[in-house]
């Protein structure tokens, strides 16, 4: 399940939902946060934009792909948009499975493909102004590794 | 008509989030891009560069994709979420 929202999410509540399945023996979660450096130094805030409609379709597609590769129980993807402050949570990915290796791998797969395929764009604010974040070769390479 | 959307720095630089273009026979995504570039310097600056992606009907597409009446086309830079 993929959701795009402006409001914050509660990691404990999302974990509880994922862990509720008695068949699930492993839950892996990832949280991405606003940090004080990126393409700019002294980042103080960030704005996230997305492409409504296409974003949700891409999140659904990468979940389908992950489920085809690993035996997964529940999948939760939450991505925030709008204005965010330093240390705010940006993205939550949670995966439950009977097995830890499947849960770890699927969580990493989902964030790698979200970062390279889902239409979100970050703009950083620092004491020097605002700047759009450039796509990173390292993110592209991380996603390509899954295709080898 | 074809609905054309712009996102992130492209939207910001041209100062416009969408336009409507009349559909013509055989119009490709690349021909549409070149048509828009002729609108002026800001359009050339953003849509003229190599680092632009195009989605047709909300699916990432190739530049040779032929467009039809009623299509939604979006131009945007490489994505940076997560």
Backbone of each chain as ProteinMPNN parsed JSONL, in Angstrom:
{"seq_chain_A": "XXXXXXXXXXXXXXXXXXXXXXXXXXXXXXXXXXXXXXXXXXXXXXXXXXXXXXXXXXXXXXXXXXXXXXXXXXXXXXXXXXXXXXXXXXXXXXXXXXXXXXXXXXXXXXXXXXXXXXXXXXXXXXXXXXXXXXXXXXXXXXXXXXXX", "coords_chain_A": {"N_chain_A": [[0.837, -1.191, 0.0], [0.663, 2.136, -0.938], [1.053, 5.511, 0.042], [0.653, 9.004, -0.335], [1.183, 11.927, 1.434], [0.682, 15.012, 3.309], [0.792, 15.194, 6.043], [2.455, 14.08, 9.109], [3.761, 10.793, 10.001], [3.209, 7.99, 12.239], [5.572, 6.031, 13.516], [5.492, 3.907, 15.369], [2.796, 3.185, 15.339], [2.504, 2.396, 12.693], [4.285, 0.268, 12.631], [2.967, -1.445, 14.416], [0.689, -2.137, 12.954], [1.855, -3.588, 10.858], [2.985, -5.689, 12.266], [0.928, -7.171, 13.209], [0.079, -9.492, 12.012], [-0.158, -12.928, 12.531], [1.295, -14.772, 11.043], [3.579, -13.553, 10.345], [7.027, -13.328, 10.749], [9.009, -11.497, 10.741], [9.702, -8.05, 10.717], [10.699, -5.328, 8.863], [11.69, -1.995, 8.876], [12.084, 1.244, 7.359], [13.059, 4.615, 7.734], [13.212, 7.701, 6.2], [14.744, 10.879, 6.657], [14.747, 14.503, 7.099], [17.802, 16.038, 6.793], [20.668, 18.03, 7.919], [22.379, 18.614, 5.865], [23.053, 18.359, 2.329], [22.81, 18.631, -1.046], [23.284, 21.209, -0.496], [24.944, 23.063, 2.166], [24.245, 23.394, 5.692], [21.437, 22.973, 5.676], [18.145, 23.936, 6.37], [15.491, 23.483, 6.001], [13.03, 21.857, 3.895], [11.335, 21.353, 0.796], [8.934, 19.278, -0.652], [7.862, 18.083, -3.75], [5.422, 16.468, -5.845], [4.058, 14.266, -8.422], [0.881, 14.011, -8.715], [-1.101, 11.106, -8.929], [0.557, 9.78, -10.971], [2.597, 9.241, -9.156], [1.408, 7.581, -7.14], [0.777, 5.399, -8.739], [3.322, 4.474, -9.46], [4.362, 3.75, -6.96], [2.66, 1.643, -6.345], [3.364, -0.101, -8.39], [6.092, -0.716, -7.824], [5.756, -2.074, -5.464], [4.321, -4.326, -6.35], [6.324, -5.494, -7.9], [8.238, -6.094, -5.914], [6.822, -7.952, -4.407], [6.706, -9.99, -6.236], [9.244, -10.937, -6.17], [9.918, -11.691, -3.553], [8.562, -13.583, -0.731], [6.162, -11.884, 0.729], [4.309, -10.449, 3.46], [2.832, -7.981, 4.521], [3.017, -4.674, 3.111], [4.003, -1.374, 3.527], [4.095, 1.871, 2.314], [4.84, 5.159, 2.866], [4.943, 8.455, 1.842], [5.885, 11.737, 2.399], [4.824, 15.041, 1.337], [5.212, 18.576, 0.521], [6.017, 21.26, 2.833], [8.792, 20.68, 4.89], [10.579, 20.389, 7.986], [13.877, 20.545, 9.553], [15.01, 17.408, 10.711], [12.501, 16.287, 10.424], [10.357, 13.56, 9.486], [10.46, 11.966, 6.302], [9.921, 9.762, 4.62], [8.428, 6.53, 4.925], [9.04, 3.11, 4.958], [7.783, -0.068, 5.28], [7.992, -3.53, 5.791], [6.653, -6.747, 6.059], [7.274, -10.209, 6.659], [7.451, -13.802, 6.601], [10.065, -14.411, 6.874], [13.293, -13.103, 7.751], [15.309, -12.392, 5.874], [13.98, -11.974, 3.457], [12.373, -9.814, 4.183], [14.273, -7.792, 4.853], [15.603, -7.533, 2.349], [13.523, -6.831, 0.59], [12.689, -4.385, 1.653], [14.916, -2.775, 1.209], [15.041, -2.899, -1.571], [12.631, -1.631, -2.241], [13.059, 1.051, -1.332], [15.261, 1.733, -2.888], [14.185, 1.681, -5.5], [12.064, 3.44, -5.245], [13.464, 5.807, -4.908], [14.54, 6.221, -7.421], [12.54, 6.025, -9.317], [9.994, 6.975, -8.524], [7.978, 9.829, -8.94], [9.018, 12.279, -7.235], [10.265, 15.367, -6.026], [12.88, 17.141, -4.43], [13.445, 20.211, -2.737], [15.904, 22.105, -1.299], [16.299, 24.272, 1.525], [18.586, 26.658, 2.62], [20.935, 28.796, 4.427], [21.842, 30.088, 2.234], [19.856, 30.294, 0.419], [17.432, 28.738, -1.775], [17.587, 25.495, -3.295], [17.148, 23.135, -5.891], [17.359, 19.661, -5.458], [19.807, 17.575, -6.928], [19.553, 14.599, -8.938], [21.123, 11.532, -7.964], [23.992, 9.676, -9.005], [24.735, 7.496, -7.489], [22.355, 6.583, -6.378], [21.046, 5.692, -8.642], [22.78, 3.648, -9.401], [22.459, 1.924, -7.242], [19.838, 1.042, -7.623], [20.137, -0.213, -10.075], [21.686, -2.403, -9.433], [19.954, -4.383, -8.575], [19.054, -5.469, -10.872], [20.905, -7.081, -11.931]], "CA_chain_A": [[0.0, 0.0, 0.0], [1.457, 3.364, -1.009], [0.28, 6.708, 0.371], [1.343, 10.298, -0.374], [0.435, 12.795, 2.352], [1.456, 16.117, 3.884], [0.935, 15.029, 7.495], [3.476, 13.178, 9.619], [3.303, 9.438, 10.299], [3.61, 7.482, 13.544], [6.304, 4.794, 13.224], [5.016, 2.84, 16.255], [1.474, 2.752, 14.863], [2.703, 1.683, 11.424], [4.89, -1.013, 12.993], [1.937, -2.293, 15.044], [-0.166, -2.674, 11.887], [2.635, -4.59, 10.124], [3.33, -6.812, 13.145], [-0.306, -7.773, 13.693], [-0.191, -10.753, 11.311], [0.518, -14.028, 13.244], [2.175, -15.531, 10.145], [4.774, -12.759, 10.053], [8.098, -13.528, 11.717], [10.004, -10.432, 10.617], [9.257, -6.743, 10.216], [11.809, -4.396, 8.634], [11.192, -0.656, 8.531], [13.064, 2.282, 7.026], [12.547, 5.981, 7.787], [14.091, 8.745, 5.662], [14.533, 12.126, 7.407], [15.389, 15.743, 6.633], [19.076, 16.245, 7.503], [21.13, 19.423, 7.799], [23.242, 18.804, 4.698], [22.655, 17.596, 1.153], [23.545, 19.358, -2.076], [23.671, 22.451, 0.186], [25.323, 22.941, 3.581], [23.351, 24.108, 6.62], [20.033, 22.877, 5.266], [17.26, 24.201, 7.517], [14.138, 23.037, 5.667], [12.944, 21.208, 2.587], [9.994, 21.266, 0.23], [8.81, 18.134, -1.558], [6.794, 18.161, -4.755], [5.229, 15.185, -6.53], [3.154, 14.244, -9.572], [-0.276, 13.243, -8.238], [-1.59, 10.106, -9.885], [1.694, 8.962, -11.398], [3.346, 8.794, -7.973], [0.721, 6.448, -6.528], [0.894, 4.268, -9.665], [4.691, 3.946, -9.373], [4.504, 3.074, -5.66], [1.955, 0.371, -6.472], [4.139, -0.953, -9.294], [7.304, -1.258, -7.181], [5.298, -3.079, -4.487], [4.016, -5.543, -7.125], [7.607, -6.092, -8.282], [8.859, -6.663, -4.708], [6.054, -9.148, -4.04], [7.032, -11.049, -7.198], [10.599, -11.436, -5.889], [10.03, -12.249, -2.204], [7.276, -13.879, -0.097], [5.922, -10.802, 1.695], [2.948, -10.351, 4.006], [2.302, -6.623, 4.334], [3.949, -3.638, 2.653], [3.5, -0.008, 3.72], [4.973, 2.953, 1.848], [4.251, 6.486, 3.096], [5.882, 9.523, 1.458], [5.313, 13.059, 2.659], [5.091, 16.143, 0.411], [4.993, 19.888, 1.123], [7.135, 21.862, 3.567], [9.281, 19.885, 6.015], [11.638, 21.023, 8.762], [15.004, 19.707, 9.947], [14.715, 16.185, 11.484], [11.181, 15.729, 10.089], [10.319, 12.299, 8.735], [10.039, 12.156, 4.912], [9.399, 8.535, 3.997], [8.385, 5.304, 5.735], [8.823, 1.855, 4.246], [7.691, -1.189, 6.22], [7.738, -4.803, 5.105], [6.606, -7.919, 6.933], [7.415, -11.481, 5.957], [7.762, -14.911, 7.506], [11.521, -14.564, 6.957], [13.994, -11.819, 7.858], [16.084, -12.021, 4.672], [13.033, -11.429, 2.477], [11.925, -8.499, 4.659], [15.396, -6.86, 4.67], [15.877, -7.311, 0.925], [12.4, -6.125, -0.03], [12.692, -3.002, 2.147], [15.986, -2.061, 0.499], [14.597, -2.832, -2.972], [11.573, -0.62, -2.356], [13.595, 2.415, -1.228], [16.129, 1.973, -4.051], [13.382, 1.989, -6.685], [11.315, 4.671, -4.969], [14.35, 6.964, -5.106], [14.907, 6.424, -8.829], [11.401, 5.958, -10.246], [8.766, 7.661, -8.092], [8.139, 11.266, -9.254], [9.112, 13.237, -6.131], [11.425, 16.261, -6.16], [13.204, 17.855, -3.192], [14.095, 21.526, -2.817], [16.489, 22.401, 0.008], [16.459, 25.662, 1.952], [19.714, 26.879, 3.538], [21.146, 30.241, 4.584], [22.209, 30.657, 0.931], [18.675, 30.318, -0.448], [16.84, 27.42, -2.044], [18.159, 24.818, -4.462], [16.578, 21.822, -6.187], [18.34, 18.589, -5.267], [20.117, 16.823, -8.146], [19.525, 13.136, -8.858], [22.467, 11.021, -7.664], [24.416, 8.456, -9.703], [24.787, 6.383, -6.521], [20.994, 6.052, -6.25], [20.782, 4.956, -9.879], [23.572, 2.412, -9.354], [21.848, 1.029, -6.24], [18.66, 0.425, -8.245], [20.576, -1.097, -11.168], [22.253, -3.637, -8.874], [18.901, -5.402, -8.442], [18.726, -6.026, -12.191], [22.0, -7.944, -12.39]], "C_chain_A": [[0.883, 1.256, 0.0], [0.585, 4.59, -0.798], [1.171, 7.937, 0.249], [0.533, 11.254, 0.479], [1.32, 13.934, 2.849], [1.719, 15.858, 5.372], [2.003, 13.997, 7.862], [2.877, 11.774, 9.803], [3.899, 8.98, 11.624], [4.252, 6.109, 13.333], [5.778, 3.642, 14.08], [3.674, 2.29, 15.774], [1.611, 1.956, 13.564], [3.341, 0.32, 11.68], [3.833, -1.975, 13.542], [1.045, -2.925, 13.98], [0.559, -3.799, 11.135], [2.842, -5.861, 10.953], [2.113, -7.62, 13.582], [-0.6, -9.146, 13.095], [0.551, -11.91, 12.009], [1.451, -14.856, 12.364], [3.498, -14.819, 9.912], [5.812, -12.931, 11.149], [9.125, -12.43, 11.702], [9.356, -9.162, 10.088], [10.503, -5.885, 10.05], [11.211, -3.06, 8.231], [12.361, 0.266, 8.199], [12.363, 3.63, 7.134], [13.601, 6.909, 7.197], [13.724, 10.068, 6.311], [15.198, 13.325, 6.727], [16.652, 15.961, 7.463], [19.637, 17.629, 7.163], [22.171, 19.626, 6.692], [22.71, 17.933, 3.564], [23.475, 18.149, 0.019], [24.03, 20.688, -1.49], [24.174, 22.12, 1.591], [24.309, 23.706, 4.401], [21.9, 24.125, 6.14], [19.157, 23.074, 6.507], [15.845, 23.723, 7.268], [14.145, 22.46, 4.258], [11.497, 21.257, 2.113], [9.973, 20.099, -0.743], [7.607, 18.296, -2.457], [6.611, 16.768, -5.355], [4.246, 15.346, -7.676], [1.953, 13.386, -9.184], [-0.785, 12.291, -9.328], [-0.452, 9.203, -10.331], [2.446, 8.417, -10.182], [2.716, 7.544, -7.37], [0.859, 5.2, -7.411], [2.287, 3.637, -9.581], [4.892, 3.202, -8.052], [3.842, 1.703, -5.705], [2.775, -0.616, -7.313], [5.369, -1.536, -8.602], [6.929, -2.261, -6.083], [4.986, -4.402, -5.194], [5.321, -6.266, -7.484], [8.299, -6.758, -7.084], [8.147, -7.954, -4.31], [6.327, -10.314, -4.986], [8.392, -11.678, -6.884], [10.711, -12.142, -4.548], [8.644, -12.573, -1.647], [7.001, -12.868, 1.022], [4.494, -10.88, 2.22], [2.4, -8.959, 3.721], [3.41, -5.662, 3.899], [3.289, -2.283, 2.879], [4.534, 0.982, 3.195], [4.227, 4.264, 2.097], [5.297, 7.518, 2.707], [5.199, 10.856, 1.687], [5.676, 14.045, 1.542], [4.789, 17.455, 1.128], [6.218, 20.347, 1.889], [7.505, 21.021, 4.784], [10.45, 20.61, 6.682], [12.734, 20.006, 9.088], [14.547, 18.616, 10.912], [13.316, 15.609, 11.213], [11.339, 14.415, 9.327], [9.806, 12.58, 7.319], [9.31, 10.916, 4.394], [9.454, 7.377, 4.987], [8.194, 4.12, 4.795], [8.826, 0.737, 5.279], [7.284, -2.441, 5.466], [7.663, -5.907, 6.148], [6.629, -9.183, 6.086], [7.595, -12.568, 7.013], [9.264, -14.949, 7.798], [12.247, -13.215, 6.937], [14.706, -11.413, 6.568], [15.183, -11.409, 3.613], [12.613, -10.015, 2.892], [13.026, -7.443, 4.478], [15.566, -6.499, 3.193], [14.762, -6.489, 0.285], [12.366, -4.659, 0.396], [13.739, -2.187, 1.385], [15.631, -1.87, -0.984], [13.586, -1.696, -3.152], [12.134, 0.801, -2.265], [14.509, 2.719, -2.419], [15.303, 2.364, -5.278], [12.514, 3.219, -6.483], [12.184, 5.884, -5.305], [14.654, 7.237, -6.569], [13.719, 6.464, -9.78], [10.166, 6.753, -9.822], [8.94, 9.172, -8.288], [7.938, 12.192, -8.047], [10.348, 14.091, -6.398], [11.603, 17.054, -4.882], [13.831, 19.206, -3.511], [14.586, 21.881, -1.423], [16.54, 23.905, 0.262], [17.639, 25.731, 2.911], [19.89, 28.388, 3.672], [21.592, 30.895, 3.275], [21.034, 30.703, -0.04], [18.109, 28.925, -0.648], [17.457, 26.824, -3.305], [17.474, 23.461, -4.638], [17.679, 20.778, -6.068], [18.535, 17.848, -6.593], [19.961, 15.326, -7.91], [20.962, 12.635, -8.702], [22.766, 9.742, -8.441], [24.379, 7.256, -8.758], [23.402, 5.761, -6.336], [20.64, 5.205, -7.468], [21.516, 3.615, -9.861], [22.981, 1.411, -8.365], [20.645, 0.316, -6.842], [19.078, -0.573, -9.322], [21.137, -2.421, -10.654], [21.222, -4.75, -8.773], [18.598, -6.068, -9.77], [19.82, -6.95, -12.702], [21.681, -9.411, -12.124]], "O_chain_A": [[1.754, 1.403, 0.858], [-0.491, 4.703, -1.384], [2.322, 7.913, 0.685], [-0.674, 11.389, 0.281], [2.547, 13.84, 2.817], [2.757, 16.261, 5.897], [2.397, 13.164, 7.046], [1.66, 11.592, 9.767], [4.925, 9.485, 12.078], [3.564, 5.141, 13.01], [5.63, 2.523, 13.587], [3.444, 1.081, 15.799], [0.916, 0.961, 13.363], [2.99, -0.666, 11.033], [3.802, -3.153, 13.188], [0.685, -4.098, 14.08], [-0.038, -4.828, 10.814], [2.87, -6.967, 10.413], [2.255, -8.642, 14.253], [-1.438, -9.883, 13.616], [1.78, -11.88, 12.074], [2.311, -15.57, 12.881], [4.43, -15.396, 9.352], [5.529, -12.712, 12.327], [10.024, -12.409, 12.544], [8.569, -9.192, 9.142], [11.279, -5.731, 10.992], [10.342, -2.99, 7.362], [13.474, 0.089, 8.693], [11.226, 3.786, 6.69], [14.75, 6.909, 7.639], [12.544, 10.363, 6.501], [16.09, 13.171, 5.893], [16.586, 16.058, 8.689], [19.157, 18.306, 6.254], [22.774, 20.695, 6.597], [22.027, 16.931, 3.782], [24.704, 18.15, 0.088], [25.047, 21.231, -1.92], [23.882, 21.056, 2.137], [23.595, 24.564, 3.88], [21.227, 25.154, 6.19], [19.39, 22.465, 7.551], [15.07, 23.569, 8.212], [15.132, 22.563, 3.53], [10.562, 21.208, 2.912], [10.88, 19.945, -1.561], [6.5, 18.598, -2.012], [7.551, 15.973, -5.37], [3.674, 16.417, -7.878], [2.002, 12.162, -9.31], [-0.877, 12.657, -10.499], [-0.488, 7.995, -10.097], [2.88, 7.265, -10.181], [3.408, 6.558, -7.117], [1.034, 4.09, -6.909], [2.42, 2.414, -9.625], [5.521, 2.145, -8.026], [4.376, 0.725, -5.182], [2.867, -1.801, -6.992], [5.666, -2.719, -8.769], [7.689, -3.188, -5.802], [5.344, -5.471, -4.701], [5.411, -7.49, -7.385], [8.871, -7.84, -7.211], [8.789, -8.931, -3.923], [6.201, -11.478, -4.604], [8.662, -12.812, -7.281], [11.496, -13.079, -4.402], [7.66, -11.936, -2.024], [7.541, -12.985, 2.122], [3.586, -11.321, 1.517], [1.606, -8.772, 2.799], [4.574, -5.818, 4.268], [2.148, -2.068, 2.471], [5.702, 0.939, 3.582], [3.118, 4.458, 1.599], [6.426, 7.461, 3.193], [4.079, 11.081, 1.23], [6.707, 13.898, 0.885], [4.189, 17.46, 2.203], [7.328, 19.883, 1.631], [6.65, 20.689, 5.605], [11.203, 21.339, 6.037], [12.56, 18.798, 8.929], [13.776, 18.887, 11.833], [12.987, 14.54, 11.728], [12.324, 14.198, 8.621], [8.846, 13.328, 7.14], [8.23, 11.01, 3.81], [10.39, 7.257, 5.777], [7.304, 4.124, 3.945], [9.768, 0.612, 6.062], [6.379, -2.431, 4.632], [8.521, -5.991, 7.027], [6.095, -9.233, 4.977], [7.86, -12.276, 8.18], [9.687, -15.454, 8.838], [11.865, -12.304, 6.203], [14.711, -10.238, 6.203], [15.562, -10.445, 2.947], [12.51, -9.123, 2.049], [12.756, -6.336, 4.01], [15.66, -5.326, 2.831], [15.031, -5.559, -0.475], [12.048, -3.787, -0.412], [13.481, -1.056, 0.971], [15.89, -0.817, -1.567], [13.679, -0.907, -4.093], [11.729, 1.67, -3.038], [14.525, 3.848, -2.907], [15.68, 3.276, -6.014], [12.251, 3.96, -7.431], [11.716, 6.855, -5.901], [14.992, 8.365, -6.928], [13.861, 6.889, -10.926], [9.375, 7.162, -10.672], [9.942, 9.737, -7.848], [6.88, 12.793, -7.857], [11.349, 13.606, -6.926], [10.643, 17.572, -4.313], [14.64, 19.33, -4.43], [13.8, 21.952, -0.477], [16.786, 24.7, -0.645], [17.708, 24.98, 3.885], [19.114, 29.167, 3.117], [21.709, 32.118, 3.206], [21.195, 31.105, -1.192], [18.279, 28.044, 0.194], [17.801, 27.536, -4.248], [17.249, 22.734, -3.67], [18.8, 20.993, -6.527], [17.571, 17.534, -7.291], [20.209, 14.84, -6.807], [21.899, 13.23, -9.235], [21.929, 8.845, -8.534], [24.039, 6.145, -9.163], [23.286, 4.549, -6.157], [20.021, 4.147, -7.35], [20.965, 2.585, -10.247], [22.996, 0.205, -8.608], [20.446, -0.875, -6.605], [18.471, -1.633, -9.474], [21.077, -3.438, -11.345], [21.567, -5.928, -8.872], [17.957, -7.119, -9.804], [19.69, -7.538, -13.776], [22.487, -10.286, -12.442]]}, "seq_chain_B": "XXXXXXXXXXXXXXXXXXXXXXXXXXXXXXXXXXXXXXXXXXXXXXXXXXXXXXXXXXXXXXXXXXXXXXXXXXXXXXXXXX", "coords_chain_B": {"N_chain_B": [[-7.223, 17.937, -27.637], [-4.004, 18.155, -26.033], [-2.936, 17.679, -22.775], [-0.418, 19.292, -21.049], [1.959, 18.975, -18.551], [4.136, 20.474, -16.088], [6.88, 20.032, -13.856], [8.639, 20.629, -10.711], [11.89, 22.185, -10.991], [11.532, 22.888, -13.648], [8.847, 23.737, -13.895], [9.065, 25.893, -12.139], [10.975, 27.641, -13.309], [9.888, 28.274, -15.88], [7.577, 29.342, -14.984], [5.0, 28.273, -14.985], [2.522, 25.799, -14.718], [0.99, 24.158, -16.325], [-0.017, 23.581, -19.757], [-2.135, 23.673, -22.688], [-2.092, 21.887, -25.69], [-2.735, 21.69, -29.133], [-3.569, 18.602, -30.607], [-1.724, 17.018, -33.141], [-1.389, 15.118, -36.153], [0.83, 12.408, -35.877], [2.461, 13.625, -34.004], [5.183, 13.561, -31.855], [6.565, 12.919, -28.535], [9.034, 14.142, -28.409], [8.869, 15.989, -30.512], [6.882, 17.614, -29.52], [8.203, 18.66, -27.295], [10.222, 20.145, -28.618], [8.633, 21.994, -29.918], [7.644, 23.437, -27.744], [10.003, 24.537, -26.744], [10.477, 26.579, -28.494], [9.039, 28.666, -27.49], [10.516, 30.472, -26.037], [13.381, 31.857, -24.159], [13.418, 30.857, -21.466], [12.038, 28.504, -21.7], [13.645, 27.137, -23.471], [15.895, 26.912, -21.877], [15.095, 25.114, -19.872], [13.616, 22.929, -21.038], [15.194, 22.343, -23.187], [17.474, 21.08, -22.441], [19.453, 18.042, -21.949], [18.783, 16.583, -19.76], [16.066, 15.964, -19.191], [13.003, 14.39, -18.404], [10.222, 12.497, -19.745], [6.789, 11.791, -19.284], [4.087, 9.936, -20.473], [0.696, 9.88, -20.223], [1.031, 9.329, -17.492], [3.05, 7.454, -17.376], [6.46, 6.734, -17.516], [8.148, 7.552, -20.473], [9.468, 7.033, -23.837], [11.174, 9.342, -26.064], [10.29, 9.101, -28.642], [7.674, 8.431, -28.541], [4.404, 8.45, -29.806], [1.878, 10.905, -29.722], [-1.572, 11.328, -28.761], [-4.861, 12.764, -29.204], [-6.221, 13.973, -26.187], [-4.3, 12.915, -24.528], [-2.169, 12.966, -21.578], [0.688, 14.658, -20.944], [3.805, 14.872, -19.315], [6.556, 16.859, -18.309], [9.612, 16.607, -16.645], [12.407, 16.904, -14.268], [15.069, 14.475, -13.462], [14.152, 12.254, -10.805], [14.02, 12.858, -7.222], [13.225, 11.853, -4.712], [12.503, 10.237, -1.509]], "CA_chain_B": [[-6.142, 18.68, -27.002], [-3.066, 17.408, -25.184], [-2.633, 18.4, -21.537], [1.022, 19.205, -20.788], [2.26, 19.374, -17.176], [5.55, 20.723, -15.784], [7.137, 19.858, -12.438], [9.893, 21.009, -10.059], [12.542, 23.406, -11.483], [10.995, 23.268, -14.959], [7.657, 24.538, -13.589], [9.463, 27.124, -11.463], [11.689, 28.55, -14.231], [8.994, 28.814, -16.919], [6.494, 30.046, -14.303], [3.756, 27.741, -15.548], [2.442, 24.372, -14.364], [0.388, 23.355, -17.409], [-0.525, 24.23, -20.979], [-2.847, 22.751, -23.563], [-1.562, 21.951, -27.051], [-3.589, 20.973, -30.077], [-2.981, 17.349, -31.091], [-1.567, 16.948, -34.6], [-1.055, 13.755, -36.582], [2.236, 12.012, -35.828], [3.239, 14.413, -33.028], [5.877, 12.74, -30.848], [6.92, 13.633, -27.305], [10.187, 14.99, -28.706], [8.406, 17.109, -31.342], [6.158, 18.511, -28.607], [9.239, 19.357, -26.521], [10.857, 21.142, -29.499], [7.616, 23.032, -30.145], [7.583, 24.258, -26.531], [11.288, 25.239, -26.634], [10.402, 27.791, -29.325], [8.298, 29.723, -26.797], [11.406, 31.5, -25.488], [14.628, 31.48, -23.483], [13.206, 30.049, -20.259], [11.607, 27.176, -22.157], [14.863, 26.536, -24.029], [16.789, 26.64, -20.75], [14.652, 23.96, -19.091], [13.204, 21.778, -21.859], [16.189, 22.119, -24.225], [18.619, 20.317, -21.944], [19.348, 16.588, -22.121], [18.392, 15.949, -18.506], [14.62, 16.096, -18.984], [12.264, 13.138, -18.607], [8.844, 12.71, -20.182], [5.811, 10.743, -18.998], [2.853, 10.042, -21.258], [-0.385, 9.254, -19.452], [1.558, 8.964, -16.175], [4.043, 6.381, -17.488], [7.719, 7.22, -18.084], [8.078, 7.151, -21.873], [10.566, 7.42, -24.72], [10.915, 10.581, -26.815], [9.655, 8.788, -29.923], [6.267, 8.079, -28.3], [3.436, 9.277, -30.547], [0.833, 11.43, -28.84], [-2.925, 11.356, -29.312], [-5.796, 13.699, -28.579], [-6.644, 13.531, -24.853], [-3.157, 12.446, -23.722], [-1.551, 13.831, -20.57], [2.15, 14.58, -21.075], [4.477, 15.631, -18.254], [8.007, 17.039, -18.408], [10.195, 16.83, -15.316], [13.807, 16.509, -14.114], [15.233, 13.2, -12.759], [13.447, 12.325, -9.518], [14.922, 12.953, -6.058], [12.493, 11.633, -3.457], [13.021, 9.242, -0.577]], "C_chain_B": [[-5.253, 17.742, -26.174], [-2.774, 18.279, -23.961], [-1.155, 18.2, -21.219], [1.313, 19.776, -19.401], [3.77, 19.553, -16.99], [5.749, 20.625, -14.277], [8.517, 20.388, -12.028], [10.536, 22.239, -10.722], [12.033, 23.84, -12.854], [9.786, 24.184, -14.759], [8.056, 25.915, -13.029], [10.092, 28.128, -12.441], [10.744, 29.121, -15.29], [7.791, 29.536, -16.302], [5.111, 29.571, -14.739], [3.673, 26.255, -15.207], [1.735, 23.519, -15.409], [-0.024, 24.212, -18.592], [-1.337, 23.187, -21.749], [-2.361, 22.982, -24.986], [-2.5, 21.162, -27.957], [-2.874, 19.717, -30.588], [-2.891, 17.388, -32.609], [-1.094, 15.546, -34.97], [0.452, 13.518, -36.511], [3.089, 12.801, -34.841], [3.867, 13.476, -31.995], [6.174, 13.597, -29.614], [8.079, 14.591, -27.576], [9.779, 16.198, -29.556], [7.641, 18.119, -30.486], [7.164, 19.338, -27.787], [9.868, 20.469, -27.369], [9.909, 22.308, -29.792], [7.559, 23.992, -28.95], [8.853, 25.103, -26.359], [11.253, 26.562, -27.418], [9.646, 28.934, -28.65], [9.21, 30.778, -26.16], [12.563, 30.942, -24.685], [14.417, 30.551, -22.291], [12.792, 28.624, -20.621], [12.797, 26.423, -22.725], [15.775, 26.073, -22.897], [16.395, 25.348, -20.034], [14.356, 22.736, -19.963], [14.223, 21.447, -22.943], [17.334, 21.238, -23.754], [18.35, 18.808, -21.994], [18.695, 15.917, -20.912], [16.9, 16.096, -18.176], [13.968, 14.748, -19.251], [10.85, 13.467, -19.048], [7.996, 11.502, -19.783], [4.59, 10.997, -19.865], [1.788, 9.23, -20.545], [0.151, 8.59, -18.185], [2.469, 7.741, -16.203], [5.288, 6.962, -18.14], [7.855, 6.679, -19.502], [9.31, 7.593, -22.646], [10.172, 8.647, -25.54], [10.192, 10.338, -28.13], [8.169, 8.463, -29.772], [5.325, 9.028, -29.049], [2.278, 9.661, -29.641], [-0.512, 11.466, -29.561], [-3.764, 12.382, -28.56], [-6.225, 13.141, -27.216], [-5.508, 13.036, -23.973], [-2.753, 13.478, -22.673], [-0.044, 13.607, -20.659], [2.774, 15.415, -19.959], [5.969, 15.683, -18.515], [8.548, 17.318, -17.014], [11.657, 16.419, -15.272], [13.883, 15.124, -13.456], [14.748, 13.315, -11.313], [14.419, 12.257, -8.346], [14.192, 12.757, -4.733], [13.21, 10.678, -2.52], [13.764, 9.83, 0.587]], "O_chain_B": [[-5.689, 16.697, -25.692], [-2.415, 19.45, -24.084], [-0.688, 17.065, -21.128], [0.96, 20.918, -19.107], [4.574, 18.882, -17.638], [4.902, 21.075, -13.504], [9.415, 20.569, -12.85], [9.848, 23.222, -10.993], [12.093, 25.023, -13.191], [9.698, 25.256, -15.357], [7.481, 26.944, -13.384], [9.779, 29.318, -12.404], [10.787, 30.318, -15.572], [7.07, 30.251, -16.997], [4.173, 30.361, -14.848], [4.649, 25.527, -15.386], [1.857, 22.294, -15.393], [-0.334, 25.395, -18.454], [-1.239, 21.987, -21.495], [-2.233, 24.122, -25.435], [-2.992, 20.097, -27.585], [-1.701, 19.775, -30.957], [-3.855, 17.743, -33.287], [-0.46, 14.871, -34.159], [1.246, 14.314, -37.013], [4.312, 12.663, -34.836], [3.17, 12.697, -31.344], [6.052, 14.822, -29.642], [8.113, 15.704, -27.052], [10.282, 17.302, -29.347], [7.739, 19.327, -30.7], [6.998, 20.545, -27.61], [10.028, 21.597, -26.901], [10.334, 23.458, -29.898], [7.44, 25.205, -29.124], [8.79, 26.238, -25.888], [11.915, 27.532, -27.048], [9.611, 30.048, -29.173], [8.743, 31.853, -25.784], [12.716, 29.729, -24.541], [15.148, 29.574, -22.122], [13.149, 27.666, -19.935], [12.949, 25.223, -22.498], [16.35, 24.986, -22.949], [17.263, 24.573, -19.633], [14.802, 21.631, -19.653], [14.138, 20.386, -23.561], [18.085, 20.705, -24.572], [17.206, 18.36, -22.07], [18.129, 14.829, -21.022], [16.529, 16.322, -17.024], [14.327, 14.049, -20.199], [10.333, 14.55, -18.777], [8.417, 10.354, -19.921], [4.118, 12.128, -19.979], [1.962, 8.037, -20.296], [-0.211, 7.463, -17.847], [2.647, 7.069, -15.187], [5.202, 7.606, -19.186], [7.695, 5.478, -19.72], [10.093, 8.419, -22.176], [8.989, 8.952, -25.692], [9.559, 11.242, -28.675], [7.479, 8.244, -30.768], [5.438, 10.249, -28.938], [1.766, 8.835, -28.886], [-0.587, 11.61, -30.781], [-3.433, 12.805, -27.452], [-6.556, 11.96, -27.109], [-5.72, 12.763, -22.792], [-2.958, 14.681, -22.841], [0.435, 12.489, -20.47], [2.329, 16.53, -19.687], [6.579, 14.683, -18.894], [8.015, 18.157, -16.288], [12.113, 15.669, -16.135], [12.875, 14.639, -12.943], [14.919, 14.355, -10.677], [15.499, 11.677, -8.454], [14.507, 13.419, -3.744], [14.381, 10.353, -2.72], [14.25, 9.093, 1.445]]}, "name": "protein", "num_of_chains": 2, "seq": "XXXXXXXXXXXXXXXXXXXXXXXXXXXXXXXXXXXXXXXXXXXXXXXXXXXXXXXXXXXXXXXXXXXXXXXXXXXXXXXXXXXXXXXXXXXXXXXXXXXXXXXXXXXXXXXXXXXXXXXXXXXXXXXXXXXXXXXXXXXXXXXXXXXXXXXXXXXXXXXXXXXXXXXXXXXXXXXXXXXXXXXXXXXXXXXXXXXXXXXXXXXXXXXXXXXXXXXXXXXXXXXXXXXXXX"}
